Amino acid sequence: MKGREIDFIPDRLIAEPVVFRGLTDSEVVVLIIAGLAFWMPVSVLVLWPFGWGLFGVGIGLGLAILTLLVIGKYLQELKRRRPDGLHIVYLKKLAQKKFSFINYNYIESSQSWDIRRERPVVRAKTTMED
């Protein structure tokens, strides 16, 4: 090792570990919380008139787990063979394109400037050019 560089440097030593279907711990927690926040009230409100409101809590939990499985599979395919964090950029660009009220300042169209002249400009003669 005299004067040489280290052969192996763990690049992903500080990176968050993958725990489920290619998702990190924080992504799994966000998906479960979002699934619970959406499916619990919906399932309770749908089953409440039938007198099964308590079963709505269990069904909401099951649907939240199903949501984790479905969205986890989608994100797993999206993240495959791409650098870390690129899926976030893709999802932001997709949200900016689909929803007009979201703006992340990504440029989506290619444009060019034009002077809009059909013929070249002729230089005006002045008295000092003699």
URFENFEN-V850672 format. One record per residue. N is the residue number from 1. RES is the residue in three letters. SS is DSSP state (helix for helix, strand for strand, loop for the rest). PHI is phi as a letter, one per 40 degrees, with the letter a starting at -180 (none if undefined). PSI is psi in radians with two decimals (* if undefined). Layout:
n: [N/N]
res: [RES/RES]
ss: [SS/SS]
phi: [PHI/PHI]
psi: [PSI/PSI]
//
This chain:
n: [1/2/3/4/5/6/7/8/9/10/11/12/13/14/15/16/17/18/19/20/21/22/23/24/25/26/27/28/29/30/31/32/33/34/35/36/37/38/39/40/41/42/43/44/45/46/47/48/49/50/51/52/53/54/55/56/57/58/59/60/61/62/63/64/65/66/67/68/69/70/71/72/73/74/75/76/77/78/79/80/81/82/83/84/85/86/87/88/89/90/91/92/93/94/95/96/97/98/99/100/101/102/103/104/105/106/107/108/109/110/111/112/113/114/115/116/117/118/119/120/121/122/123/124/125/126/127/128/129/130]
res: [MET/LYS/GLY/ARG/GLU/ILE/ASP/PHE/ILE/PRO/ASP/ARG/LEU/ILE/ALA/GLU/PRO/VAL/VAL/PHE/ARG/GLY/LEU/THR/ASP/SER/GLU/VAL/VAL/VAL/LEU/ILE/ILE/ALA/GLY/LEU/ALA/PHE/TRP/MET/PRO/VAL/SER/VAL/LEU/VAL/LEU/TRP/PRO/PHE/GLY/TRP/GLY/LEU/PHE/GLY/VAL/GLY/ILE/GLY/LEU/GLY/LEU/ALA/ILE/LEU/THR/LEU/LEU/VAL/ILE/GLY/LYS/TYR/LEU/GLN/GLU/LEU/LYS/ARG/ARG/ARG/PRO/ASP/GLY/LEU/HIS/ILE/VAL/TYR/LEU/LYS/LYS/LEU/ALA/GLN/LYS/LYS/PHE/SER/PHE/ILE/ASN/TYR/ASN/TYR/ILE/GLU/SER/SER/GLN/SER/TRP/ASP/ILE/ARG/ARG/GLU/ARG/PRO/VAL/VAL/ARG/ALA/LYS/THR/THR/MET/GLU/ASP]
ss: [loop/loop/loop/loop/loop/loop/loop/loop/loop/loop/loop/loop/loop/loop/loop/loop/loop/strand/strand/strand/loop/loop/strand/strand/helix/helix/helix/helix/helix/helix/helix/helix/helix/helix/helix/helix/helix/helix/helix/helix/helix/helix/helix/helix/helix/helix/helix/helix/loop/loop/loop/loop/helix/helix/helix/helix/helix/helix/helix/helix/helix/helix/helix/helix/helix/helix/helix/helix/helix/helix/helix/helix/helix/helix/helix/helix/helix/helix/helix/loop/loop/loop/loop/loop/loop/helix/helix/helix/helix/helix/helix/helix/helix/helix/helix/helix/helix/helix/loop/loop/loop/loop/loop/loop/loop/loop/loop/loop/loop/loop/loop/loop/loop/loop/loop/loop/loop/loop/loop/loop/loop/loop/loop/loop/loop/loop/helix/helix/helix/loop]
phi: [none/c/g/c/c/c/c/b/b/c/c/b/c/c/c/c/c/c/b/a/f/g/c/c/c/c/c/c/c/c/c/c/c/c/c/c/c/c/c/c/c/c/c/c/c/c/c/c/c/c/g/b/c/c/c/c/c/c/c/c/c/c/c/c/c/c/c/c/c/c/c/c/c/c/c/c/c/c/c/c/f/b/c/c/g/c/c/c/c/c/c/c/c/c/c/c/c/c/b/c/c/b/b/b/g/c/c/b/b/b/b/b/c/b/c/f/b/c/b/c/c/c/c/c/c/b/c/c/c/c]
psi: [0.18/1.88/0.04/2.83/2.79/2.32/-0.64/2.09/2.03/1.88/-0.62/0.57/-0.63/-0.18/2.65/2.37/2.64/2.23/-0.48/2.09/0.65/0.10/2.55/3.01/-0.77/-0.62/-0.67/-0.76/-0.75/-0.73/-0.71/-0.77/-0.75/-0.69/-0.75/-0.73/-0.52/-0.88/-0.55/-0.97/-0.66/-0.83/-0.62/-0.75/-0.57/-0.69/-0.20/-0.79/-0.40/0.00/0.29/0.64/-0.62/-0.58/-0.40/-0.55/-0.81/-0.73/-0.65/-0.68/-0.74/-0.71/-0.55/-0.70/-0.70/-0.68/-0.73/-0.73/-0.77/-0.87/-0.57/-0.69/-0.72/-0.81/-0.55/-0.77/-0.59/-0.64/-0.22/2.28/0.59/2.72/2.78/2.35/-0.16/-0.46/-0.52/-0.74/-0.74/-0.78/-0.62/-0.74/-0.67/-0.74/-0.67/-0.64/-0.66/-0.69/2.22/-0.36/-0.07/2.25/1.99/0.19/0.61/2.41/2.12/-0.26/2.65/2.27/2.82/2.69/2.60/2.54/-0.17/0.75/2.39/-0.42/2.74/2.68/2.29/2.30/2.34/2.42/2.35/2.97/-0.38/-0.19/0.03/*]
//
